[in-house]
C-alpha cells in the first residue's frame, strides 16, 4: 500500500484508510497506543473526513462531511 503507484489503482476509501493507518497504526502492533480521532482531507472530494483508529484492535472508521461521499468501518 505504500508504493508510488498505489493511488492510481486504489479506491478513494482504500487511500483514506491507508492514510489513517500510516499516521497511527505503525509496526509492530499495527494499532495506536491510544484510540485516535481526528480529521483529514477526503481523498475523493477534499472536504473534511472524520476518522477514528482503535487502540484495542487497530480497526478504523471514517466518514466524510459531504453527503453521499466516503464512509467505512473495518
C-alpha positions in Angstrom: 0.0 0.0 0.0 2.9 2.4 0.2 4.2 2.1 -3.4 4.1 5.2 -5.6 1.5 3.7 -7.9 -0.9 2.7 -5.2 -3.0 5.9 -5.5 -3.6 5.3 -9.2 -5.1 1.9 -8.8 -6.9 2.1 -5.4 -10.3 3.4 -4.5 -10.8 6.6 -2.5 -11.8 4.6 0.6 -8.6 2.5 0.4 -6.5 5.6 0.1 -8.2 7.2 3.1 -7.8 4.0 5.2 -4.1 3.8 4.2 -3.5 7.4 5.2 -5.1 6.9 8.7 -3.2 3.7 9.2 0.1 5.3 8.0 -0.4 8.1 10.6 -1.5 6.0 13.6 -1.0 2.2 13.1 2.7 1.6 12.9 4.5 -1.8 13.3 5.0 -4.0 15.3 1.4 -3.8 16.7 -0.3 -2.1 13.8 -2.6 -0.2 16.2 -2.2 3.1 18.1 -1.2 3.2 21.7 -4.3 5.3 22.5 -7.5 5.5 20.5 -7.1 8.3 17.9 -9.7 10.6 16.5 -9.2 13.4 14.0 -9.9 14.8 10.6 -8.0 14.7 7.3 -8.9 15.9 3.8 -11.2 13.5 2.0 -9.4 11.6 -0.8 -12.5 11.9 -3.1 -13.9 15.4 -2.7 -11.4 17.3 -0.5 -13.8 18.1 2.4 -13.3 17.1 6.0 -13.1 13.3 6.7 -13.5 12.4 10.4 -11.8 9.2 11.4 -11.0 7.0 14.4 -8.4 4.3 15.0 -9.0 1.9 17.9 -6.2 1.2 20.4 -7.8 -2.2 21.2 -7.6 -3.8 17.8 -6.4 -1.2 15.3 -9.7 -1.0 13.4 -10.5 2.2 11.7 -13.7 4.1 10.8 -14.2 7.2 8.8 -16.9 9.4 7.3 -16.7 12.4 5.0 -18.7 15.5 5.8 -20.1 15.6 2.3 -23.4 13.8 1.8 -23.0 10.6 -0.2 -19.3 10.6 -0.1 -16.9 8.2 1.7 -17.8 6.1 4.7 -16.2 3.0 6.1 -15.9 0.8 9.1 -13.5 -2.1 9.1 
